[in-house]
Amino acid sequence: MVNTKNIRKSICEIGKLLYDRGYIDASGGNISVRDGDKVYLSPRQSGEHHQWNIEEDSIIVTDMCKVPIIGDFNKITRESVSHYYIYNAFPEVKAIVHAHPPYMMAFGSAHMDIPAVSEGTRCVIGTLPITNIEESVPGSAQQAERVVENFKQRRKIDPECGLICNIPFHGVFSAASDLNYAFLYVEVSEINCKILINRQIMFGNDPRADLSIHHQITREEINSISQDKDVCEVGYRYKDPYGNEAIYLGEGQKKPVVPNVTPDLVSKITEEVLKKLKNS
């Protein structure tokens, strides 16, 4: 179980990282972490008043029904209702980021889905397009219900997909098993949008540009990325860092090469040793 101090520190650090990367701005954005039956939330106006240089002691703690435990309840983020709705609908979610990434918001402002084209997006979030909820009143139960419904639809299509959606003209919600992944969903999605926009600027409808995906990465291939892989064939002979002859056995193992000792070699070595002893 993560202790209170570390959770608060992580929210402050991720908030500053989101701000420095341009994924949230002075006008808004908020972060929360769920730890058991407690919810930790960034305070209201973290960007407007503090440019996301917030202190650990400013993080507010409540129970799952928004009843305050620690901190100034009047400073709880205005978007908190969406956070609680998501946590109650998805028990596996332990962290949520509401951000304002500009390239994703460009798609939202056109009410357009975001196709997953970057390798990072497809590997981390999945191949489903990132879709929009209907325009909603910010911080309202209406918005919260629509975000939850969007996430449920994503999981219905792909039970293992990452949870992220666009809110037209407003921002995005990202929900994950921990705060690092909630941040990662935002970053890979924003980079994905940069690729889509830049390639349209660069190539437009140029018939020479092949914009298709040639290899649809499967979940099995994604899972294989973390597996250790041999880089040499079993039986490969090489010199180790100490200059010794060795044979690669696979799975990170080696066998030293024993020199072929012949009677002539023994006689030669004996002769050399005796000669050195005689001259010493």
C-alpha positions in Angstrom: 0.0 0.0 0.0 1.4 3.4 -1.0 1.6 5.8 1.9 -0.1 9.2 2.1 3.1 11.2 1.6 4.1 9.3 -1.6 0.7 9.7 -3.2 0.6 13.4 -2.5 4.2 13.8 -3.9 3.3 11.8 -7.0 0.3 14.0 -7.8 2.5 17.1 -7.4 5.2 15.7 -9.7 2.9 14.5 -12.4 1.0 17.8 -12.3 4.2 19.7 -12.9 5.2 17.3 -15.7 1.9 17.6 -17.4 2.1 21.4 -17.2 5.7 21.6 -18.4 4.8 19.3 -21.4 1.9 21.5 -22.3 -0.7 18.9 -21.6 -2.5 21.0 -19.0 -2.5 24.8 -18.7 -3.2 27.6 -16.3 -6.9 27.4 -17.0 -7.4 23.9 -15.7 -6.7 20.2 -15.4 -6.9 18.0 -12.4 -5.4 14.7 -11.0 -6.6 12.1 -8.6 -5.4 8.8 -7.1 -7.5 6.2 -5.4 -5.9 4.3 -2.5 -8.4 1.7 -1.1 -11.4 3.7 0.0 -9.7 7.0 -0.1 -9.4 9.5 -3.0 -6.5 12.0 -3.2 -7.3 15.1 -5.5 -5.3 18.1 -6.7 -6.7 21.4 -5.4 -8.8 23.8 -7.4 -7.0 26.4 -9.5 -3.6 24.5 -9.3 -2.8 26.0 -12.7 -4.4 29.4 -12.4 -2.9 30.3 -9.0 0.2 28.1 -8.8 1.2 27.1 -12.4 1.2 23.6 -11.0 3.9 24.3 -8.4 1.7 22.8 -5.8 2.6 21.6 -2.3 2.0 18.1 -1.0 0.0 19.5 1.9 -2.5 21.1 -0.6 -3.7 17.7 -1.8 -7.2 16.9 -0.6 -8.3 13.5 0.7 -11.8 12.3 0.8 -13.7 9.0 1.0 -15.4 7.4 -2.0 -18.5 9.6 -1.4 -16.5 12.8 -1.5 -16.8 13.2 2.3 -13.6 15.2 3.4 -10.9 13.5 5.4 -7.9 15.8 5.0 -7.6 19.3 3.5 -9.8 22.3 2.6 -13.0 20.8 1.1 -13.9 24.2 -0.5 -10.8 23.8 -2.7 -11.7 20.5 -4.1 -11.4 20.5 -7.9 -14.6 21.4 -9.8 -14.2 18.3 -12.0 -14.2 15.9 -9.1 -17.6 14.5 -9.9 -16.2 12.8 -13.0 -13.4 11.3 -11.0 -15.8 9.7 -8.4 -18.1 8.4 -11.1 -15.2 6.7 -12.9 -13.8 5.2 -9.7 -17.2 3.8 -8.7 -17.8 2.4 -12.2 -14.3 0.9 -12.6 -12.9 -0.6 -9.4 -9.6 -1.4 -11.2 -8.9 2.3 -11.9 -6.5 3.8 -9.4 -5.6 7.1 -11.0 -7.3 9.7 -13.3 -5.9 12.6 -15.2 -8.0 15.4 -16.7 -5.8 17.3 -19.2 -6.0 19.8 -22.0 -3.6 18.5 -24.6 -3.9 20.9 -27.6 -3.5 18.4 -30.5 -6.1 16.0 -29.0 -8.4 19.0 -28.4 -8.0 20.0 -32.1 -9.7 16.6 -33.0 -12.3 17.2 -30.3 -13.1 20.7 -31.7 -14.0 19.0 -35.0 -15.9 16.2 -33.2 -13.6 13.7 -34.9 -12.4 10.4 -33.6 -8.6 9.9 -33.3 -7.3 6.8 -35.1 -4.5 4.9 -33.3 -1.6 5.1 -35.8 1.5 5.5 -33.6 3.1 2.3 -32.3 3.1 3.8 -28.8 -0.7 4.4 -28.9 -1.4 0.9 -30.3 0.9 -0.9 -27.8 -0.1 1.1 -24.7 -3.8 1.9 -25.2 -4.9 -0.4 -28.0 -6.0 -0.1 -31.6 -9.5 1.4 -30.9 -9.9 5.0 -32.0 -10.1 7.6 -29.2 -13.7 8.9 -29.4 -15.6 11.9 -28.1 -18.4 12.3 -25.7 -21.1 14.8 -26.4 -20.4 18.4 -25.4 -21.2 18.7 -21.7 -21.3 21.2 -18.9 -17.8 21.1 -17.4 -17.7 19.5 -13.9 -21.3 18.3 -14.2 -22.9 14.9 -13.5 -23.9 14.9 -17.2 -20.3 15.0 -18.2 -19.4 12.3 -15.7 -22.1 10.0 -16.9 -21.0 10.4 -20.5 -17.3 9.7 -19.7 -18.3 6.6 -17.9 -20.5 5.4 -20.7 -17.7 6.1 -23.2 -15.3 4.0 -21.2 -17.8 1.2 -20.8 -18.3 1.1 -24.6 -14.5 0.9 -25.1 -14.2 -2.0 -22.7 -17.2 -3.8 -24.3 -15.3 -3.7 -27.6 -11.9 -4.5 -26.2 -11.8 -5.6 -22.5 -8.1 -4.8 -22.3 -8.0 -1.4 -24.0 -6.8 1.8 -22.2 -9.5 4.2 -20.9 -9.2 7.7 -22.5 -11.7 9.9 -24.2 -12.0 13.4 -25.7 -14.5 16.1 -24.6 -15.1 18.6 -27.4 -13.6 22.0 -26.8 -12.7 21.0 -23.3 -10.0 18.4 -22.8 -9.6 14.7 -22.1 -10.1 12.1 -19.3 -7.5 9.3 -18.9 -8.0 6.6 -16.3 -5.6 3.8 -15.5 -4.3 1.3 -13.0 -1.7 3.8 -11.7 -0.7 7.5 -12.1 2.2 6.7 -14.5 -0.1 5.0 -16.9 -2.8 7.7 -16.7 -0.1 10.1 -17.7 1.3 7.8 -20.4 -2.2 7.5 -22.0 -2.3 11.2 -22.4 1.2 11.5 -23.8 1.1 8.7 -26.3 -2.3 10.0 -27.5 -1.1 13.5 -27.9 2.0 12.3 -29.9 -0.3 10.2 -32.0 -2.3 13.4 -32.8 0.9 15.3 -33.7 1.7 12.6 -36.2 -1.7 12.7 -37.8 -1.7 16.5 -38.1 1.9 16.8 -39.2 1.5 14.1 -41.9 -1.6 15.9 -43.2 0.3 19.2 -43.3 3.3 17.6 -45.0 1.6 15.2 -47.5 -2.1 16.2 -47.8 -3.6 14.1 -50.6 -0.2 13.4 -52.3 -0.8 10.0 -54.0 2.9 9.1 -53.4 2.3 9.1 -49.6 1.5 5.6 -48.2 -0.3 6.4 -45.0 -1.5 2.9 -44.3 -0.4 0.7 -41.4 1.4 -2.3 -42.9 1.6 -4.4 -39.7 -1.3 -4.5 -37.3 0.4 -5.3 -34.0 -1.4 -8.1 -32.1 -1.8 -8.3 -28.3 0.4 -11.4 -28.3 3.2 -9.5 -30.1 2.8 -6.6 -27.6 3.1 -9.0 -24.7 6.2 -10.6 -26.2 8.0 -7.2 -26.1 8.9 -7.7 -22.4 10.1 -11.3 -22.9 13.9 -11.8 -22.8 15.2 -12.8 -26.3 18.5 -14.5 -27.4 20.7 -12.4 -29.6 22.9 -15.2 -30.7 22.3 -18.8 -31.8 23.0 -21.6 -29.4 26.5 -22.9 -30.0 27.9 -19.5 -31.1 31.7 -19.2 -30.2 32.9 -15.9 -29.0 35.3 -14.1 -26.6 33.9 -12.9 -23.4 34.9 -9.5 -21.8 37.9 -11.2 -20.2 39.3 -12.5 -23.5 38.3 -16.1 -22.7 36.9 -18.4 -25.4 33.3 -19.3 -24.7 30.3 -21.0 -26.3 26.8 -19.5 -26.0 24.3 -22.0 -24.5 21.2 -19.8 -24.7 19.2 -17.9 -22.1 22.2 -15.9 -21.0 24.4 -18.9 -20.3 27.9 -19.6 -21.5 30.4 -22.5 -21.4 34.2 -21.8 -21.3 36.1 -23.4 -24.1 38.7 -25.9 -22.8 41.8 -25.9 -24.9 42.7 -29.2 -26.6 45.8 -30.3 -24.6 48.1 -32.7 -26.6 51.3 -34.4 -25.5 53.3 -32.1 -27.8 51.7 -29.1 -26.1 52.5 -30.5 -22.6 56.2 -31.1 -23.7 56.5 -27.6 -25.1 55.1 -26.0 -21.9 57.3 -28.1 -19.7 60.4 -27.2 -21.8 59.5 -23.5 -21.5 59.1 -23.7 -17.7 62.4 -25.5 -17.2 64.2 -23.0 -19.4 62.8 -20.1 -17.3 63.8 -21.9 -14.1 67.3 -22.5 -15.3 67.8 -18.8 -16.3 66.3 -17.5 -13.0 
